[in-house]
Amino acid sequence: MNMLSYKDYMGTVEFSAEDRCLYGQIAFIRDLVNYEASTVEALEAAFFEAVDDYLADCEARGVAPNQSLKGSFNVRTGEELHRAAVVAKGDISLNAFVCNAIREKIARIA
């Protein structure tokens, strides 16, 4: 998946064959912030501007901007997998065990 990155925010990159344009949105936040352009360079600039405008708008309204991927998530594994992970983790925390498993999986597909 192609993604843009700026100020701890990530943005999608999509193509519309019908409109012959590139477009995207700030990813992984609850608010909807879109941008579009006709070239990759212009799309990146539009993404940067969208992030800056989003942050300025939040500040002007006195609200905290949504955080993109703040570093924690809940995983529902089911009892059997949860139990197996607790047994397999050894002397490290379950959190560290899960982080290690994610790192290993990412390394295999990267």
N, CA, C and O atoms as a MOPAC input file, in Angstrom:
PM7 MOZYME 1SCF
protein

 N      0.84400 1    -1.17600 1     0.00000 1
 C      0.00000 1     0.00000 1     0.00000 1
 C      0.89000 1     1.23900 1     0.00000 1
 O      1.83900 1     1.33700 1     0.77800 1
 N      0.57300 1     2.17200 1    -0.87200 1
 C      1.31100 1     3.43200 1    -0.92800 1
 C      0.74000 1     4.40200 1     0.09000 1
 O     -0.46800 1     4.62900 1     0.14500 1
 N      1.63300 1     4.97200 1     0.89800 1
 C      1.21100 1     5.92100 1     1.93000 1
 C      2.16200 1     7.11900 1     1.93000 1
 O      3.34600 1     7.00300 1     1.61300 1
 N      1.60900 1     8.25300 1     2.28900 1
 C      2.39600 1     9.46600 1     2.51700 1
 C      2.56400 1     9.62800 1     4.02400 1
 O      1.75800 1     9.11100 1     4.79700 1
 N      3.59700 1    10.33700 1     4.44000 1
 C      3.83600 1    10.53900 1     5.86700 1
 C      4.30100 1    11.97400 1     6.11000 1
 O      5.13800 1    12.50800 1     5.38300 1
 N      3.72700 1    12.58600 1     7.16500 1
 C      4.07100 1    13.96600 1     7.51200 1
 C      3.56600 1    14.25600 1     8.91300 1
 O      2.40000 1    14.00500 1     9.21800 1
 N      4.44200 1    14.78700 1     9.77500 1
 C      4.07200 1    15.18900 1    11.13800 1
 C      3.30900 1    14.08800 1    11.87600 1
 O      2.26900 1    14.36200 1    12.47500 1
 N      3.79200 1    12.87900 1    11.84500 1
 C      3.17600 1    11.73600 1    12.52900 1
 C      1.81300 1    11.34300 1    11.97300 1
 O      1.08800 1    10.58300 1    12.61400 1
 N      1.45100 1    11.84000 1    10.80400 1
 C      0.21100 1    11.44000 1    10.14100 1
 C      0.55700 1    10.69100 1     8.86800 1
 O      1.58300 1    10.94900 1     8.23800 1
 N     -0.30800 1     9.76300 1     8.49700 1
 C     -0.14300 1     9.02400 1     7.25400 1
 C     -1.33000 1     9.32700 1     6.36000 1
 O     -2.44000 1     9.56700 1     6.83700 1
 N     -1.08600 1     9.31400 1     5.06900 1
 C     -2.14600 1     9.60100 1     4.11500 1
 C     -2.18400 1     8.57200 1     3.00200 1
 O     -1.15000 1     8.04300 1     2.59400 1
 N     -3.37800 1     8.29500 1     2.51700 1
 C     -3.54600 1     7.32500 1     1.44800 1
 C     -3.25700 1     7.96000 1     0.09300 1
 O     -3.27700 1     9.18100 1    -0.06000 1
 N     -2.99000 1     7.10500 1    -0.87800 1
 C     -2.78100 1     7.53300 1    -2.26400 1
 C     -3.68000 1     6.65800 1    -3.12800 1
 O     -3.50200 1     5.44200 1    -3.18800 1
 N     -4.63600 1     7.27900 1    -3.78900 1
 C     -5.58600 1     6.55700 1    -4.64300 1
 C     -5.61900 1     7.21600 1    -6.01600 1
 O     -5.20100 1     8.36200 1    -6.17600 1
 N     -6.12300 1     6.47800 1    -7.00500 1
 C     -6.24600 1     7.00300 1    -8.35900 1
 C     -7.67700 1     6.79600 1    -8.84600 1
 O     -8.24100 1     5.71100 1    -8.70200 1
 N     -8.25400 1     7.84300 1    -9.42200 1
 C     -9.57800 1     7.75200 1   -10.02800 1
 C     -9.42200 1     7.77300 1   -11.54400 1
 O     -9.08200 1     8.80600 1   -12.12100 1
 N     -9.67000 1     6.63100 1   -12.19200 1
 C     -9.58600 1     6.56300 1   -13.64900 1
 C    -10.65500 1     7.44400 1   -14.28300 1
 O    -10.42600 1     8.05800 1   -15.32500 1
 N    -11.81300 1     7.50200 1   -13.65400 1
 C    -12.92300 1     8.30200 1   -14.18600 1
 C    -12.59000 1     9.78700 1   -14.21300 1
 O    -12.83300 1    10.46800 1   -15.20900 1
 N    -12.02600 1    10.29000 1   -13.10200 1
 C    -11.71100 1    11.71600 1   -12.99700 1
 C    -10.28100 1    12.03800 1   -13.42800 1
 O     -9.91200 1    13.20500 1   -13.55900 1
 N     -9.47800 1    10.98900 1   -13.64900 1
 C     -8.07300 1    11.16700 1   -14.03200 1
 C     -7.31200 1    12.01100 1   -13.01400 1
 O     -6.56300 1    12.91900 1   -13.37600 1
 N     -7.51700 1    11.69500 1   -11.73300 1
 C     -6.81100 1    12.43600 1   -10.68500 1
 C     -6.37000 1    11.49400 1    -9.57700 1
 O     -6.86200 1    10.37200 1    -9.45600 1
 N     -5.45500 1    11.96600 1    -8.79000 1
 C     -5.00600 1    11.28700 1    -7.58100 1
 C     -5.74100 1    11.91200 1    -6.40200 1
 O     -6.05100 1    13.10300 1    -6.41100 1
 N     -6.01600 1    11.09800 1    -5.39300 1
 C     -6.70000 1    11.62500 1    -4.20600 1
 C     -6.33000 1    10.75800 1    -3.00700 1
 O     -5.76000 1     9.67800 1    -3.15600 1
 N     -6.65900 1    11.24100 1    -1.84200 1
 C     -6.40300 1    10.48500 1    -0.62800 1
 C     -7.04400 1    11.13900 1     0.57200 1
 O     -7.74800 1    12.14300 1     0.46400 1
 N     -6.78200 1    10.54700 1     1.71300 1
 C     -7.27200 1    11.11000 1     2.97400 1
 C     -6.27900 1    10.78600 1     4.07200 1
 O     -5.51600 1     9.82400 1     3.98200 1
 N     -6.30500 1    11.61300 1     5.11900 1
 C     -5.46400 1    11.31300 1     6.27300 1
 C     -5.98800 1    10.00600 1     6.86000 1
 O     -7.17500 1     9.87900 1     7.16000 1
 N     -5.10100 1     9.05200 1     7.01700 1
 C     -5.48000 1     7.71000 1     7.46000 1
 C     -5.37800 1     7.56700 1     8.97900 1
 O     -4.61500 1     8.26500 1     9.64700 1
 N     -6.16500 1     6.65100 1     9.48400 1
 C     -6.07900 1     6.22500 1    10.88400 1
 C     -6.48100 1     7.29900 1    11.89300 1
 O     -6.00800 1     7.29400 1    13.03000 1
 N     -7.35200 1     8.21600 1    11.47700 1
 C     -7.94900 1     9.16700 1    12.41900 1
 C     -9.45400 1     9.11300 1    12.22200 1
 O     -9.93200 1     8.66400 1    11.18000 1
 N    -10.20500 1     9.57100 1    13.22200 1
 C    -11.66800 1     9.55500 1    13.14100 1
 C    -12.20900 1    10.66900 1    12.24900 1
 O    -13.23700 1    10.48700 1    11.59600 1
 N    -11.53500 1    11.81700 1    12.20900 1
 C    -11.98800 1    12.92800 1    11.37400 1
 C    -11.71600 1    12.61300 1     9.89900 1
 O    -10.77700 1    11.88600 1     9.57300 1
 N    -12.54200 1    13.16400 1     9.02100 1
 C    -12.37100 1    12.95100 1     7.58400 1
 C    -11.67500 1    14.15900 1     6.97600 1
 O    -12.22200 1    15.26200 1     6.97200 1
 N    -10.46200 1    13.94600 1     6.46000 1
 C     -9.67800 1    15.00700 1     5.83400 1
 C     -9.18700 1    14.47400 1     4.49000 1
 O     -8.36600 1    13.55800 1     4.45000 1
 N     -9.68400 1    15.04100 1     3.39000 1
 C     -9.35600 1    14.60400 1     2.03500 1
 C     -8.42500 1    15.58300 1     1.35000 1
 O     -8.28200 1    16.72700 1     1.78300 1
 N     -7.78600 1    15.12600 1     0.26800 1
 C     -6.95500 1    15.96900 1    -0.59000 1
 C     -6.92500 1    15.32800 1    -1.97000 1
 O     -7.17700 1    14.13100 1    -2.11100 1
 N     -6.61900 1    16.12400 1    -2.98300 1
 C     -6.51700 1    15.58900 1    -4.34100 1
 C     -5.57300 1    16.44100 1    -5.17400 1
 O     -5.28900 1    17.59000 1    -4.83600 1
 N     -5.08500 1    15.85500 1    -6.27900 1
 C     -4.15700 1    16.55600 1    -7.17300 1
 C     -4.03300 1    15.76500 1    -8.47200 1
 O     -4.57100 1    14.66500 1    -8.60100 1
 N     -3.31900 1    16.34300 1    -9.42400 1
 C     -3.15900 1    15.67800 1   -10.71500 1
 C     -1.79700 1    15.01800 1   -10.89900 1
 O     -1.61300 1    14.24700 1   -11.84100 1
 N     -0.83300 1    15.30600 1   -10.01400 1
 C      0.48200 1    14.66000 1   -10.07800 1
 C      0.86400 1    14.15300 1    -8.69000 1
 O      0.29300 1    14.56900 1    -7.68200 1
 N      1.82000 1    13.26500 1    -8.65900 1
 C      2.28600 1    12.72800 1    -7.37500 1
 C      2.87400 1    13.83900 1    -6.51500 1
 O      2.60600 1    13.91000 1    -5.31500 1
 N      3.66900 1    14.70100 1    -7.12300 1
 C      4.28100 1    15.80300 1    -6.37500 1
 C      3.20700 1    16.72700 1    -5.79800 1
 O      3.29300 1    17.14800 1    -4.64400 1
 N      2.20400 1    17.03400 1    -6.60700 1
 C      1.12000 1    17.91400 1    -6.14800 1
 C      0.27900 1    17.22700 1    -5.07600 1
 O     -0.21800 1    17.88400 1    -4.16100 1
 N      0.11600 1    15.90100 1    -5.18500 1
 C     -0.65100 1    15.17900 1    -4.16600 1
 C      0.08600 1    15.22000 1    -2.83200 1
 O     -0.53400 1    15.40100 1    -1.78300 1
 N      1.39000 1    15.05600 1    -2.86700 1
 C      2.17100 1    15.13100 1    -1.62700 1
 C      2.04600 1    16.52000 1    -1.00400 1
 O      1.87500 1    16.64100 1     0.20900 1
 N      2.12800 1    17.55900 1    -1.82000 1
 C      1.97400 1    18.92800 1    -1.31200 1
 C      0.56500 1    19.13300 1    -0.75600 1
 O      0.39500 1    19.78200 1     0.27700 1
 N     -0.44000 1    18.58700 1    -1.42900 1
 C     -1.82400 1    18.71500 1    -0.95200 1
 C     -2.00900 1    17.98200 1     0.37300 1
 O     -2.73700 1    18.45400 1     1.24600 1
 N     -1.35700 1    16.83400 1     0.52800 1
 C     -1.40400 1    16.09700 1     1.78600 1
 C     -0.77200 1    16.91500 1     2.91000 1
 O     -1.35200 1    17.03800 1     3.98900 1
 N      0.41400 1    17.47400 1     2.66100 1
 C      1.07500 1    18.30700 1     3.67500 1
 C      0.16400 1    19.46800 1     4.07400 1
 O      0.00600 1    19.76300 1     5.25900 1
 N     -0.42700 1    20.11800 1     3.08300 1
 C     -1.32800 1    21.24100 1     3.35200 1
 C     -2.55600 1    20.79100 1     4.13000 1
 O     -3.01700 1    21.50100 1     5.02400 1
 N     -3.09100 1    19.62100 1     3.80100 1
 C     -4.26600 1    19.10500 1     4.51000 1
 C     -3.94600 1    18.84800 1     5.97900 1
 O     -4.75400 1    19.15700 1     6.85500 1
 N     -2.77400 1    18.28700 1     6.24900 1
 C     -2.37100 1    18.04600 1     7.63900 1
 C     -2.21400 1    19.37100 1     8.37400 1
 O     -2.73000 1    19.53500 1     9.48000 1
 N     -1.50500 1    20.31400 1     7.76700 1
 C     -1.31200 1    21.62300 1     8.39800 1
 C     -2.64800 1    22.32500 1     8.64300 1
 O     -2.86000 1    22.89900 1     9.71100 1
 N     -3.55100 1    22.27900 1     7.65400 1
 C     -4.86800 1    22.90100 1     7.80800 1
 C     -5.67000 1    22.21700 1     8.90100 1
 O     -6.34700 1    22.88100 1     9.68500 1
 N     -5.59700 1    20.87800 1     8.95800 1
 C     -6.31400 1    20.12200 1     9.99000 1
 C     -5.83200 1    20.52200 1    11.38200 1
 O     -6.63900 1    20.76900 1    12.27800 1
 N     -4.52300 1    20.58500 1    11.55700 1
 C     -3.96900 1    20.95200 1    12.86500 1
 C     -4.32500 1    22.39500 1    13.23400 1
 O     -4.64400 1    22.67900 1    14.38800 1
 N     -4.27100 1    23.30600 1    12.25700 1
 C     -4.63400 1    24.71100 1    12.50800 1
 C     -6.11300 1    24.82700 1    12.85200 1
 O     -6.48200 1    25.58700 1    13.74800 1
 N     -6.95900 1    24.08600 1    12.15300 1
 C     -8.39500 1    24.11800 1    12.43000 1
 C     -8.69700 1    23.60300 1    13.83400 1
 O     -9.50500 1    24.18800 1    14.55400 1
 N     -8.04800 1    22.51400 1    14.21800 1
 C     -8.24400 1    21.97500 1    15.56600 1
 C     -7.82200 1    22.99200 1    16.62400 1
 O     -8.51300 1    23.18900 1    17.62400 1
 N     -6.68000 1    23.63200 1    16.39000 1
 C     -6.19900 1    24.64800 1    17.33200 1
 C     -7.18000 1    25.81400 1    17.41800 1
 O     -7.47500 1    26.29000 1    18.51400 1
 N     -7.68500 1    26.27700 1    16.28200 1
 C     -8.62400 1    27.40500 1    16.25600 1
 C     -9.92500 1    27.07700 1    16.97800 1
 O    -10.53700 1    27.95000 1    17.59200 1
 N    -10.34600 1    25.81100 1    16.90200 1
 C    -11.58200 1    25.39500 1    17.57000 1
 C    -11.35000 1    24.98200 1    19.01900 1
 O    -12.30100 1    24.71800 1    19.75500 1
 N    -10.07800 1    24.92600 1    19.42700 1
 C     -9.75300 1    24.55500 1    20.80500 1
 C     -9.97700 1    23.08600 1    21.10300 1
 O    -10.28600 1    22.72200 1    22.23700 1
 N     -9.82200 1    22.22900 1    20.08400 1
 C     -9.98200 1    20.78800 1    20.27800 1
 C     -8.66800 1    20.08300 1    19.95900 1
 O     -7.86800 1    20.55200 1    19.14900 1
 N     -8.47200 1    18.96600 1    20.60400 1
 C     -7.25900 1    18.18700 1    20.34700 1
 C     -7.41700 1    17.43400 1    19.02600 1
 O     -8.45000 1    16.80700 1    18.79200 1
 N     -6.40900 1    17.49100 1    18.16700 1
 C     -6.49300 1    16.72000 1    16.92300 1
 C     -6.43000 1    15.22500 1    17.21600 1
 O     -5.80800 1    14.79900 1    18.18900 1
 N     -7.08000 1    14.43400 1    16.36500 1
 C     -6.98900 1    12.98300 1    16.51200 1
 C     -5.53200 1    12.57200 1    16.35800 1
 O     -4.80900 1    13.10800 1    15.51800 1
 N     -5.11500 1    11.62900 1    17.16800 1
 C     -3.77400 1    11.08300 1    17.04000 1
 C     -3.81600 1     9.93900 1    16.04500 1
 O     -4.73700 1     9.12200 1    16.05300 1
 N     -2.82200 1     9.89300 1    15.20100 1
 C     -2.70900 1     8.81000 1    14.23300 1
 C     -1.83000 1     7.71800 1    14.81900 1
 O     -0.65900 1     7.95000 1    15.12000 1
 N     -2.38200 1     6.55200 1    14.97900 1
 C     -1.61900 1     5.39400 1    15.45700 1
 C     -0.81700 1     5.71800 1    16.70400 1
 O      0.40800 1     5.82200 1    16.65500 1
 N     -1.50300 1     5.87400 1    17.80800 1
 C     -0.87200 1     6.32200 1    19.04400 1
 C     -0.04300 1     5.25900 1    19.76300 1
 O      0.55600 1     5.54200 1    20.80000 1
 N     -0.00300 1     4.03900 1    19.22400 1
 C      0.90100 1     3.04200 1    19.78200 1
 C      0.26300 1     1.98900 1    20.65400 1
 O      0.97300 1     1.17400 1    21.24300 1
 N     -1.04100 1     1.97800 1    20.75600 1
 C     -1.69200 1     0.92200 1    21.52800 1
 C     -2.96700 1     0.49100 1    20.81000 1
 O     -3.62600 1     1.28600 1    20.14000 1
 N     -3.29100 1    -0.77900 1    20.96800 1
 C     -4.52700 1    -1.30700 1    20.41200 1
 C     -4.92300 1    -2.54100 1    21.20700 1
 O     -4.07600 1    -3.19200 1    21.81800 1
 N     -6.18900 1    -2.85300 1    21.19900 1
 C     -6.68600 1    -4.03700 1    21.88000 1
 C     -6.75400 1    -5.18700 1    20.88900 1
 O     -7.18000 1    -5.01300 1    19.74800 1
 N     -6.33700 1    -6.34400 1    21.32700 1
 C     -6.38900 1    -7.53500 1    20.48900 1
 C     -7.28000 1    -8.55800 1    21.17200 1
 O     -7.04100 1    -8.93400 1    22.31900 1
 N     -8.29700 1    -9.00300 1    20.47100 1
 C     -9.17700 1   -10.04600 1    20.98900 1
 C     -8.76600 1   -11.35500 1    20.34600 1
 O     -8.99600 1   -11.57000 1    19.15600 1
 N     -8.15900 1   -12.22800 1    21.13400 1
 C     -7.57300 1   -13.44900 1    20.59200 1
 C     -8.42700 1   -14.68400 1    20.80800 1
 O     -8.24600 1   -15.69200 1    20.12500 1
 N     -9.33900 1   -14.61600 1    21.73400 1
 C    -10.03300 1   -15.82900 1    22.15800 1
 C     -9.24200 1   -16.47500 1    23.28200 1
 O     -8.03600 1   -16.26500 1    23.40500 1
 N     -9.92300 1   -17.25800 1    24.09600 1
 C     -9.28500 1   -17.82600 1    25.29400 1
 C     -8.12900 1   -18.76100 1    24.97000 1
 O     -7.09400 1   -18.70700 1    25.63400 1
 N     -8.28200 1   -19.61600 1    23.96800 1
 C     -7.26100 1   -20.61700 1    23.67000 1
 C     -5.94800 1   -19.98000 1    23.22100 1
 O     -4.88100 1   -20.35100 1    23.70900 1
 N     -6.01800 1   -19.02100 1    22.29200 1
 C     -4.79800 1   -18.35300 1    21.82800 1
 C     -4.19500 1   -17.49600 1    22.93200 1
 O     -2.97200 1   -17.41800 1    23.04900 1
 N     -5.02900 1   -16.85200 1    23.74500 1
 C     -4.54600 1   -16.05300 1    24.87100 1
 C     -3.76400 1   -16.94600 1    25.83600 1
 O     -2.65800 1   -16.60200 1    26.25200 1
 N     -4.33700 1   -18.07400 1    26.18100 1
 C     -3.68800 1   -19.00800 1    27.10100 1
 C     -2.35400 1   -19.49700 1    26.50500 1
 O     -1.34100 1   -19.53300 1    27.20500 1
 N     -2.35400 1   -19.87100 1    25.22300 1
 C     -1.13100 1   -20.35700 1    24.57700 1
 C     -0.04900 1   -19.27800 1    24.56400 1
 O      1.12800 1   -19.58200 1    24.75800 1
 N     -0.43400 1   -18.02600 1    24.33700 1
 C      0.54100 1   -16.93100 1    24.33000 1
 C      1.12700 1   -16.70800 1    25.71200 1
 O      2.32900 1   -16.47900 1    25.83900 1
 N      0.31100 1   -16.77100 1    26.73800 1
 C      0.79800 1   -16.58600 1    28.11000 1
 C      1.79200 1   -17.68800 1    28.47200 1
 O      2.80700 1   -17.42500 1    29.11700 1
 N      1.50300 1   -18.90600 1    28.06100 1
 C      2.42000 1   -20.01700 1    28.33900 1
 C      3.70500 1   -19.85800 1    27.53300 1
 O      4.79300 1   -20.09300 1    28.06000 1
 N      3.59800 1   -19.46400 1    26.26900 1
 C      4.75600 1   -19.38100 1    25.37800 1
 C      5.66500 1   -18.18400 1    25.65200 1
 O      6.83700 1   -18.20700 1    25.27600 1
 N      5.15300 1   -17.15600 1    26.28900 1
 C      5.90800 1   -15.90900 1    26.43100 1
 C      7.13200 1   -16.03100 1    27.32000 1
 O      8.04900 1   -15.21500 1    27.22300 1
 N      7.16200 1   -17.01700 1    28.16700 1
 C      8.31100 1   -17.18500 1    29.05500 1
 C      8.38500 1   -16.07800 1    30.08000 1
 O      7.38100 1   -15.72800 1    30.70000 1
 N      9.58600 1   -15.52000 1    30.26400 1
 C      9.78800 1   -14.53500 1    31.33300 1
 C      9.65200 1   -13.09100 1    30.86500 1
 O     10.05600 1   -12.17800 1    31.58400 1
 N      9.08700 1   -12.86100 1    29.66500 1
 C      8.83500 1   -11.49100 1    29.21500 1
 C      7.35200 1   -11.19200 1    29.35200 1
 O      6.54000 1   -12.10000 1    29.52800 1
 N      7.00700 1    -9.93000 1    29.27100 1
 C      5.59500 1    -9.55800 1    29.38200 1
 C      4.83700 1   -10.00800 1    28.13900 1
 O      5.42800 1   -10.20300 1    27.07700 1
 N      3.55400 1   -10.16700 1    28.27600 1
 C      2.71700 1   -10.53100 1    27.14200 1
 C      2.78900 1    -9.43400 1    26.07800 1
 O      2.79400 1    -9.73000 1    24.88300 1
 N      2.84300 1    -8.18300 1    26.50100 1
 C      2.97200 1    -7.07100 1    25.56700 1
 C      4.25800 1    -7.19800 1    24.74500 1
 O      4.22500 1    -7.04600 1    23.52400 1
 N      5.38400 1    -7.47400 1    25.40000 1
 C      6.65300 1    -7.64600 1    24.70000 1
 C      6.59800 1    -8.84300 1    23.76200 1
 O      7.13700 1    -8.78900 1    22.65600 1
 N      5.95600 1    -9.91500 1    24.18900 1
 C      5.80600 1   -11.11400 1    23.35500 1
 C      5.04000 1   -10.79400 1    22.07500 1
 O      5.44400 1   -11.20300 1    20.98700 1
 N      3.93600 1   -10.06300 1    22.20700 1
 C      3.12300 1    -9.69800 1    21.04100 1
 C      3.90600 1    -8.74600 1    20.13000 1
 O      3.87600 1    -8.89700 1    18.90900 1
 N      4.60000 1    -7.77400 1    20.71200 1
 C      5.41300 1    -6.85200 1    19.90200 1
 C      6.48100 1    -7.61200 1    19.12600 1
 O      6.70500 1    -7.33400 1    17.94800 1
 N      7.14600 1    -8.57200 1    19.77600 1
 C      8.15100 1    -9.38000 1    19.09600 1
 C      7.54000 1   -10.18300 1    17.95600 1
 O      8.13200 1   -10.28800 1    16.88100 1
 N      6.35800 1   -10.75100 1    18.18500 1
 C      5.68200 1   -11.52600 1    17.14200 1
 C      5.33400 1   -10.64400 1    15.94600 1
 O      5.48000 1   -11.06800 1    14.79900 1
 N      4.87700 1    -9.42700 1    16.20700 1
 C      4.55000 1    -8.50200 1    15.12000 1
 C      5.81400 1    -8.13000 1    14.34900 1
 O      5.80200 1    -8.11700 1    13.11800 1
 N      6.90800 1    -7.82800 1    15.05900 1
 C      8.17900 1    -7.49600 1    14.39900 1
 C      8.65000 1    -8.64400 1    13.50300 1
 O      9.07400 1    -8.42500 1    12.36800 1
 N      8.56900 1    -9.87400 1    14.03000 1
 C      8.99600 1   -11.03600 1    13.24500 1
 C      8.15100 1   -11.19000 1    11.98200 1
 O      8.69200 1   -11.46600 1    10.91100 1
 N      6.86100 1   -11.02000 1    12.08800 1
 C      5.96600 1   -11.14000 1    10.92500 1
 C      6.26900 1   -10.05500 1     9.89700 1
 O      6.32800 1   -10.33500 1     8.70000 1
 N      6.45800 1    -8.83700 1    10.34600 1
 C      6.76200 1    -7.73500 1     9.43400 1
 C      8.10100 1    -7.98800 1     8.73200 1
 O      8.22200 1    -7.73700 1     7.53300 1
 N      9.09800 1    -8.47800 1     9.45700 1
 C     10.41300 1    -8.75800 1     8.87200 1
 C     10.29800 1    -9.82700 1     7.78100 1
 O     11.00900 1    -9.76100 1     6.77900 1
 N      9.42000 1   -10.79800 1     7.96300 1
 C      9.25900 1   -11.85900 1     6.96300 1
 C      8.58800 1   -11.36400 1     5.69300 1
 O      8.85900 1   -11.87900 1     4.60800 1
 N      7.71400 1   -10.37000 1     5.81600 1
 C      6.99800 1    -9.89500 1     4.61700 1
 C      7.64800 1    -8.67500 1     3.98600 1
 O      7.29800 1    -8.29000 1     2.87100 1
 N      8.59100 1    -8.06600 1     4.69100 1
 C      9.24600 1    -6.83800 1     4.16000 1
 C     10.29300 1    -7.15500 1     3.12300 1
 O     10.92700 1    -6.24600 1     2.58800 1

